[in-house]
Amino acid sequence: MEVIFAMSRCIGSIQHLKSKYGGGYTLEIKLKGEMTEAQQISNIHDKIMQIFPQASRQESFVAMLTYKIPKNDVKSLSKAFSKLEEAKHSFDIEEYSFSQSTLEQVFMQFAKEQENNEEDYKTLDTSFRWQQLQQNEC
């Protein structure tokens, strides 16, 4: 199956697009009910940062933590899963999910970048018109 992004940004298989533009992995951690104390969450966060030094926490709910993990932090998937299993048992985590970015997340990132580029253009365009008006008045 081949996917084509409308802006001619990329052409390729789903796996190719996710690998090239996905930017890494998503880690979701579901905590057991009694593990929702601030200190426990802080300890788990410290452990995740030890395993994946460039990770960034995306969301945090009562019993769910979500992290974005850059590709550079994952040299070996087997080692990453091994360390996550150790953390699961050490911190009594109910379950976790470690997955590659979805195609939807890749396309959402493209849309966000395009929106930011349009906003930059609008700002530049407005300031250009303002400068042009000032010159005409002199």
C-alpha positions in Angstrom: 0.0 0.0 0.0 1.3 3.4 -0.9 0.3 6.6 0.7 0.7 10.0 -0.9 0.5 13.2 1.1 -1.4 16.0 -0.6 1.4 18.6 -0.4 3.8 16.3 -2.3 5.9 16.2 0.9 6.4 12.4 0.8 5.6 9.3 -1.1 6.2 5.8 0.2 4.9 2.9 2.2 3.3 3.4 5.5 6.3 2.0 7.3 8.7 4.3 5.3 6.6 7.4 6.2 6.5 6.4 9.9 10.2 5.7 10.0 11.3 8.8 8.1 8.9 11.4 9.6 7.5 9.8 12.8 10.3 11.1 15.0 10.4 8.2 17.4 8.1 6.3 19.7 5.2 6.8 22.1 5.4 5.3 25.6 2.1 5.0 27.5 2.2 3.8 31.1 -0.9 2.7 33.0 -0.4 2.9 36.8 -2.2 0.7 39.3 -4.8 2.5 41.4 -2.7 2.8 44.5 0.3 4.1 42.5 -1.1 7.5 41.8 0.7 9.3 44.6 2.9 12.2 43.5 6.1 10.7 44.9 5.5 7.4 43.1 4.8 9.2 39.8 8.0 11.2 40.3 10.0 8.0 40.8 8.6 6.5 37.7 9.3 9.7 35.7 12.9 9.6 37.0 13.3 6.0 35.8 11.9 6.8 32.4 14.3 9.7 32.1 17.1 7.3 33.1 16.1 4.8 30.4 15.3 7.4 27.7 17.3 10.6 28.5 15.7 12.8 25.8 12.1 11.7 26.5 9.4 14.3 27.0 6.2 13.8 28.9 3.3 14.6 26.7 0.3 13.9 29.0 -0.3 12.9 32.6 -3.6 11.8 33.9 -4.4 10.2 37.2 -3.4 6.7 36.2 -1.8 7.3 32.8 1.5 8.8 31.7 2.4 9.4 28.1 6.0 10.1 26.8 7.4 10.9 23.4 10.7 9.0 22.9 13.1 10.2 20.2 14.6 7.6 17.9 18.1 8.4 19.2 17.2 7.1 22.7 16.4 3.6 21.3 19.5 1.9 20.1 18.0 -1.6 20.5 14.3 -2.4 20.9 15.1 -5.5 22.8 17.1 -3.5 25.4 14.4 -0.9 25.6 11.7 -3.6 26.3 14.0 -5.3 28.8 14.5 -2.0 30.7 10.8 -1.3 30.6 10.0 -4.7 31.9 12.4 -4.1 34.8 10.7 -0.8 35.6 7.3 -2.5 35.3 8.2 -4.9 38.1 10.2 -2.5 40.2 7.4 0.1 40.3 4.5 -2.3 40.1 3.2 -0.7 36.9 0.0 -2.3 35.6 0.9 -2.2 31.9 2.7 -0.1 29.3 2.6 0.4 25.6 5.7 1.2 23.5 4.9 1.9 19.9 6.1 3.7 16.8 4.3 6.9 15.9 1.1 6.2 14.0 0.5 7.4 10.5 -2.1 9.7 11.8 0.4 11.3 14.2 2.8 11.8 11.2 0.1 13.6 9.2 -1.0 15.6 12.2 2.6 16.8 12.5 2.7 17.8 8.8 -0.5 19.7 9.2 0.8 21.5 12.3 4.0 22.5 10.4 2.0 23.7 7.5 -0.2 25.8 9.8 2.8 27.3 11.5 4.3 28.1 8.1 1.1 29.8 7.0 1.0 31.8 10.3 4.7 32.9 9.7 3.7 34.0 6.2 0.8 36.0 7.4 3.0 37.7 10.0 5.6 38.5 7.4 3.0 39.6 4.9 1.4 42.0 7.4 4.7 43.6 8.4 5.6 44.0 4.8 2.4 45.9 4.1 2.9 48.0 7.1 6.4 49.0 5.9 5.1 49.7 2.5 2.3 52.0 3.9 4.9 53.9 6.0 7.1 54.4 2.9 4.1 55.7 0.8 3.2 58.2 3.5 6.6 59.9 3.5 
